[in-house]
């Protein structure tokens, strides 16, 4: 699928401004950064690995990753392979996180070593649909490090590219959290969205804007 000429996809920015900073971490992660080229390269290799492992358009990938650059790499890989990303709140207990993984029907789970205790506490019922368990930022028992997953992947165009989407879960104030999933966009990769229009119209975002995000990335 071709990129939209508006160029709102990571690949378009990587081609136009490869050495510009895409992500700069503050706080506990201060010093960690990724340029657009670095982020795109990592996301592309993981996207190819997703395809090689049989992940197809419409499948769901759960992400138990806190505020770290790997979150962006995993999400952008999913967003160019037509997956629904299921972000899991990293403040949840294992049984709560496990419910979301199971209920979403996720066939892949990426967890960070920082949350390894939660990831390894997930039960067999939680992981019943999960065919692929991968870790970032270090080893997690029972999970394959993403570095090993992409080690043999040669850079090339991602086959059958499709715009991905999100599957968010409600706070569950009236019972169990409930999944909210929207149809995947049919438009080319990077097509303008309502969010883009809102950020530009209401808040004056431009291509030169630097956004300080104080919120958890899963949110």
VENWO-V982907 format. One record per pair of residues at least 12 apart in sequence whose ideal C-beta (glycine too) atoms are under 10 Angstrom apart, sorted by the first residue. I is the first residue (numbers start at 0). J is the second residue. Records with the same first field share a line. If there is no record, write none. Layout:
I = J, J
This chain:
0 = 79, 81, 157, 159, 160, 161, 162, 185, 186, 187, 188, 189
1 = 160, 187, 188, 189
2 = 14, 79, 160, 187, 188, 189, 190
3 = 162, 186, 187, 188, 189, 190, 191
4 = 187, 189, 190
5 = 187, 189, 190, 191, 195
6 = 189, 191, 206
7 = 188, 189, 190, 191, 192, 194, 195, 206
8 = 39, 75, 78, 79, 160, 162, 187, 188, 189, 190
9 = 21, 35, 38, 39, 42, 43, 71, 72, 74, 75, 76, 78, 79, 188, 189
10 = 35, 39, 42, 43, 75, 79, 156, 157, 160, 188, 189
11 = 35, 39, 188, 189
12 = 34, 35, 36, 38, 39, 189, 206
13 = 34, 35, 36, 37, 38, 39, 40, 42, 43
14 = 35, 36, 39
15 = 35, 206
16 = 34, 35, 36, 206
17 = 34, 35, 36, 37, 39, 40
18 = 34, 35, 36, 37
19 = 34, 35, 36
20 = 32, 33, 34, 35, 37, 38, 209
21 = 33, 34, 35, 36, 37, 38, 39, 68, 71, 75
22 = 34, 35, 37, 38, 67, 68, 70, 71, 72, 212
23 = 68, 209, 211
24 = 66, 67, 68
25 = 66, 211, 212, 213
26 = 66, 213
27 = 65, 66, 67, 113
28 = 65, 66, 67, 68
31 = 66, 67, 68, 69
32 = 68
33 = 68, 69, 71, 72
37 = 68, 72
38 = 68, 71, 72, 75
39 = 72, 75, 79
40 = 72, 154
41 = 68, 69, 71, 72, 73, 75, 76, 145, 149
42 = 71, 72, 73, 74, 75, 76, 77, 78, 79, 80, 157
43 = 72, 75, 76, 79, 149, 152, 154, 155, 156, 157
44 = 72, 76, 145, 148, 149, 150, 151, 152, 153, 154, 155, 157
45 = 69, 72, 73, 74, 75, 76, 77, 79, 80, 109, 133, 135, 145, 148, 149, 152, 157
46 = 72, 73, 75, 76, 77, 78, 79, 80, 81, 82, 149, 152, 156, 157, 158, 160, 163
47 = 76, 79, 80, 149, 152, 153, 154, 155, 156, 157, 158
48 = 76, 80, 131, 133, 145, 147, 148, 149, 150, 151, 152
49 = 73, 76, 77, 79, 80, 81, 82, 107, 131, 133, 148, 149, 157
50 = 76, 80, 152, 157, 158, 159, 160
51 = 148, 149, 151, 152, 158
52 = 106, 107, 130, 131, 133, 148
53 = 106, 107, 130, 131
54 = 76, 77, 80, 81, 82, 106, 107, 130, 131
55 = 80, 81, 82, 106, 159, 161
56 = 80, 81, 82, 83, 159, 160, 161, 162, 163, 183
57 = 81, 82, 83, 161, 163, 164, 182, 183
58 = 77, 80, 81, 82, 83, 104, 105, 106, 107, 130, 163
59 = 77, 82, 83, 84, 85, 100, 103, 104, 105, 106, 107, 108, 128, 129, 164, 166, 178, 180
60 = 73, 74, 76, 77, 80, 82, 83, 84, 85, 86, 103, 105, 106, 107, 108, 109, 129, 131, 133, 163, 166
61 = 83, 84, 85, 86, 87, 96, 99, 100, 101, 103, 104, 105, 106, 107, 108, 109, 110, 121, 125, 126, 128, 129, 132, 166
62 = 74, 77, 84, 85, 86, 87, 89, 105, 107, 108, 109, 110, 111, 135, 216, 217
63 = 85, 86, 87, 88, 89, 91, 96, 99, 100, 108, 109, 110, 111, 113, 114, 115, 117, 118, 121, 134, 135, 139, 217
64 = 86, 87, 89, 109, 110, 111, 112, 113, 114, 134, 135, 136, 216, 217
65 = 89, 90, 111, 113, 114, 136, 215, 216, 217
66 = 89, 111, 113, 212, 214, 215, 216, 217
67 = 111, 112, 113, 135, 136, 216
68 = 135, 136
69 = 109, 111, 112, 113, 134, 135, 136, 145
70 = 84, 86, 109, 111, 135, 215, 216, 217
71 = 216
72 = 109, 135, 145, 149
73 = 86, 107, 109, 111, 133, 135, 145
74 = 86, 109, 163, 165, 216
75 = 163
76 = 109, 145, 149, 157, 163
77 = 107, 109, 163, 164, 165
78 = 160, 161, 162, 163, 164, 165, 188, 189
79 = 157, 160, 161, 162, 163, 188, 189
80 = 157, 158, 159, 160, 161, 162, 163
81 = 159, 160, 161, 162, 163, 164, 183, 184, 188
82 = 105, 106, 107, 161, 163, 164, 165, 166, 183
83 = 103, 104, 105, 163, 164, 165, 166, 167, 178, 180, 181, 182, 183
84 = 103, 105, 109, 163, 164, 165, 166, 167, 217
85 = 99, 100, 102, 103, 104, 105, 107, 108, 165, 166, 167, 168, 178, 180, 217
86 = 99, 165, 166, 167, 168, 215, 216, 217, 218
87 = 99, 100, 103, 105, 108, 109, 110, 114, 117, 118, 168, 217
88 = 168, 170, 176, 215, 217, 218
89 = 110, 111, 113, 114, 117, 215, 216, 217
90 = 117, 215, 217
91 = 114, 117, 168, 171, 176, 217
92 = 117, 120
93 = 114, 116, 117, 118, 119, 120, 121, 122, 125
94 = 117, 120, 121, 122, 125
95 = 117, 168, 171, 175, 176
96 = 108, 110, 114, 117, 118, 120, 121, 125
97 = 117, 118, 120, 121, 122, 123, 124, 125, 126
98 = 121, 124, 125, 168, 171, 175, 176
99 = 125, 166, 167, 168, 171, 175, 176, 178
100 = 118, 121, 124, 125, 126, 127, 128, 129
101 = 121, 122, 124, 125, 126, 127, 128, 129
102 = 125, 128, 166, 168, 175, 176, 177, 178
103 = 128, 166, 168, 176, 178, 180
104 = 127, 128, 129, 166, 178, 180
105 = 125, 126, 128, 129, 130, 131, 166
106 = 128, 129, 130, 131
107 = 128, 129, 130, 131, 132, 133
108 = 121, 125, 126, 128, 129, 130, 131, 132, 133, 134, 142
109 = 131, 132, 133, 134, 135, 139, 142, 145, 148
110 = 132, 133, 134, 135, 136, 139, 141, 142
111 = 134, 135, 136, 137, 139, 142
112 = 134, 135, 136, 137, 138, 139, 142, 144
113 = 135, 136, 137, 139
114 = 134, 136, 139
115 = 134, 136, 137, 138, 139, 140, 141, 142
116 = 139
117 = 139
118 = 132, 134, 139, 140, 141, 142
119 = 139, 140, 141, 142
121 = 141
126 = 141
131 = 143, 148
133 = 145, 146, 147, 148, 149
134 = 146, 147, 148
157 = 188
160 = 187, 188
161 = 183, 184, 185, 187, 188
162 = 183, 184, 185, 186, 187, 188, 189, 190, 192
163 = 183, 184, 188
164 = 180, 181, 182, 183, 184
165 = 179, 180, 181
166 = 178, 179, 180, 181
167 = 179, 180, 181, 217, 218
168 = 180, 217
198 = 210
